[in-house]
């Protein structure tokens, strides 16, 4: 039987992106060889480096390449030096363009506490031990995409900024189905987060999520206002299984949830649509302050590759191999600076990758 071949678009981007991408690709190539499939890599430009070379943070060639892939493996975009650019030329706009161009409306961010890193969190061990939750964030609607938006000047010369939070029934329904389906495969609990006490758009959100729940009688649905959810994530995070929320609230809550693990450098994510390729990337940013210094933590990039294997390439056993290799290396006491504690062995980005590759080969 011919080994399956997957076409993957690699987008290293800016800052620490090239360093962690090198580790992530090496791990994926190794597990592919072990598991009997092939990866055909194609590289594209995105973010600040793309702007510098083409004048566009998301060149048309990159988007076309991504659309013709089985999956997209993304590292990070952005740098402080681009903050003075017009908004439509800033590196972060590439992410919005990629999501819109691929129809990626569902962002999945797993938050799982590895036993080896319980003491890395700023919260007490008894609060975080055993956390295993999934944030499902709607990704292509809400306030980041709603119209009208912009900074306007009225007849008197006074300026005002406008952003519009808007969701249609169809947008809420499709992300709700994703979240309920995930919850059905996990611990069968779903908490929908909104601000229905003051926002009409959240009232519609809550109405539609409640209606969709009828199709999933085995899933326990609860609702929570976003301010309470932010508090509950640090008070009693183990109460959550799947958290469903909109674009703005999900952006904030998923980063808060990420820090439960002790470092945002540990967590992967997946952005999926109804059809077509998904985008897999670490939750953290480009960290330009440590770029090129071999200080970055590549684990979130590596685990994003594992998510890609599981959700897009139908290679769950290979995904599990990667996850087990990461846990093995952490159990051996190796740490990058962001998760380092006394008594552990401090390593850089490249050496952490080498240790993961060694654990894979055992």
Secondary structure, 3 states (H helix, E strand, C coil): CCCCEEEEEEEEECCCHHHHHHHHHHHHHHHHHHHCCEEEEEECCCCHHHHHHHCCCCCHHHHHHHHCCCEEEEEECCCHHHCCCCHHHCCCHHHHHHHHHHCCCEEEEEEECCHHHHHHCCCCHHHHCCCEEEEEEECCCHHHCCCCCEEEECCCCCEEEECCCCCCHHHHHHHHHHHHHHHHHCCCEEEEEECCCCCHHHHHHHHHHHHHHCCCCCCEEEEEEHHHHHHHHHHCHHHCCEEEECHHHHHHHHHHHHHHHCCHHHCEEEEECCCCCEEEEECCCCCHHHCCCCCCCCHHHHHHHHHHHHHCCCCHHHHHHHHHHHHHHHHCCEECHHHCCCCCEECCHHHHHHHHHHHHHC
